[in-house]
Amino acid sequence: MPLSPPTALQSLYRNRKGFLSQNCLFICDFDMLFTYILAGWEGSATDSRVWADALAKGFSVPEGFYYLADAGYPHCKELLIPFRGVRYHLQEWGAAGVRYVFCDIYNFL
């Protein structure tokens, strides 16, 4: 669904690729069920800023657990971040016999 913020706010919702978007944080468990959603941040907001907002609003990661995040998130003890500059490929996962699941967020909304 296209994003249509008021004209005065459109610059905030313009992401680094130049189009209007929202930045949202979706967290799911091993059964691919969503356990936390933080939506509505403007597209220009960084992942680190959205993460900090979730923590400020009371979200916490249980001791001994970690979340897998992309390289835009901050390095901290609760998040596993891929190394910058390393290209991870699904073909390599398949050769290793690793099972992965794709989550279609649009079917959730």
C-alpha positions as CSV (number, residue, x, y, z in Angstrom):
1,M,0.0,0.0,0.0
2,P,1.5,3.4,-0.9
3,L,2.5,5.7,1.9
4,S,0.9,9.2,1.7
5,P,2.0,11.4,4.6
6,P,1.0,15.1,4.6
7,T,3.1,17.2,2.2
8,A,4.8,19.0,5.1
9,L,6.1,15.6,6.5
10,Q,7.1,13.9,3.2
11,S,10.8,14.8,3.6
12,L,10.9,12.9,6.9
13,Y,9.4,9.8,5.3
14,R,11.7,9.9,2.3
15,N,14.3,7.0,2.7
16,R,17.9,6.9,1.5
17,K,16.7,5.4,-1.8
18,G,14.5,8.4,-2.5
19,F,11.0,7.0,-2.0
20,L,8.4,7.4,0.8
21,S,8.4,4.7,3.4
22,Q,8.1,3.8,7.0
23,N,10.8,2.1,9.2
24,C,9.3,-0.6,11.4
25,L,10.7,-3.2,13.8
26,F,9.2,-6.7,13.7
27,I,10.4,-9.4,16.0
28,C,9.4,-13.0,15.7
29,D,10.0,-16.2,17.6
30,F,11.3,-19.6,16.2
31,D,7.8,-20.5,15.0
32,M,7.8,-17.3,12.9
33,L,5.1,-15.7,15.1
34,F,5.4,-12.0,15.7
35,T,6.1,-11.2,19.3
36,Y,6.8,-7.5,19.1
37,I,5.9,-4.8,16.5
38,L,7.0,-1.1,16.6
39,A,5.6,0.6,13.5
40,G,5.3,4.2,12.2
41,W,8.8,5.6,12.2
42,E,9.6,7.8,9.2
43,G,11.6,6.2,6.4
44,S,14.6,8.5,7.1
45,A,15.0,7.0,10.6
46,T,17.9,4.6,11.1
47,D,17.5,1.1,12.4
48,S,19.6,2.0,15.4
49,R,17.2,4.9,16.2
50,V,14.1,2.6,16.0
51,W,15.9,0.0,18.2
52,A,16.7,2.6,20.8
53,D,13.0,3.7,20.8
54,A,11.9,0.1,21.3
55,L,14.2,-0.2,24.4
56,A,13.0,3.2,25.7
57,K,9.4,1.9,25.4
58,G,10.2,-1.2,27.6
59,F,11.2,-3.8,25.1
60,S,13.8,-6.1,26.5
61,V,15.7,-9.2,25.4
62,P,15.7,-12.0,28.0
63,E,19.1,-12.8,29.5
64,G,20.9,-15.5,27.4
65,F,18.8,-14.8,24.2
66,Y,19.8,-12.9,21.1
67,Y,18.1,-11.5,18.0
68,L,19.5,-11.7,14.5
69,A,19.5,-8.2,12.9
70,D,20.9,-6.6,9.8
71,A,24.0,-4.4,9.6
72,G,22.0,-1.2,10.3
73,Y,21.4,-2.1,13.9
74,P,23.9,-1.3,16.7
75,H,26.4,-3.7,18.0
76,C,25.2,-4.7,21.5
77,K,25.0,-7.8,23.6
78,E,21.4,-8.6,22.6
79,L,21.8,-8.5,18.8
80,L,23.8,-10.7,16.4
81,I,24.9,-8.5,13.4
82,P,26.5,-9.8,10.2
83,F,30.1,-8.7,9.5
84,R,30.2,-5.6,7.2
85,G,31.5,-6.4,3.8
86,V,30.9,-10.1,4.0
87,R,28.4,-11.4,1.4
88,Y,26.1,-14.1,2.7
89,H,24.4,-16.3,0.1
90,L,21.5,-18.7,0.3
91,Q,23.3,-21.1,-2.0
92,E,25.9,-21.6,0.7
93,W,23.2,-22.3,3.3
94,G,21.6,-24.9,1.0
95,A,24.9,-26.6,0.5
96,A,25.4,-26.8,4.3
97,G,21.9,-28.3,4.7
98,V,20.7,-25.4,6.8
99,R,16.9,-24.8,6.8
100,Y,15.7,-21.3,6.4
101,V,12.2,-19.8,6.3
102,F,11.1,-16.7,4.4
103,C,8.6,-14.5,6.2
104,D,6.2,-12.6,4.0
105,I,5.3,-9.5,6.0
106,Y,2.6,-8.4,3.5
107,N,0.5,-11.5,4.3
108,F,0.7,-10.5,8.0
109,L,-0.6,-7.0,7.6
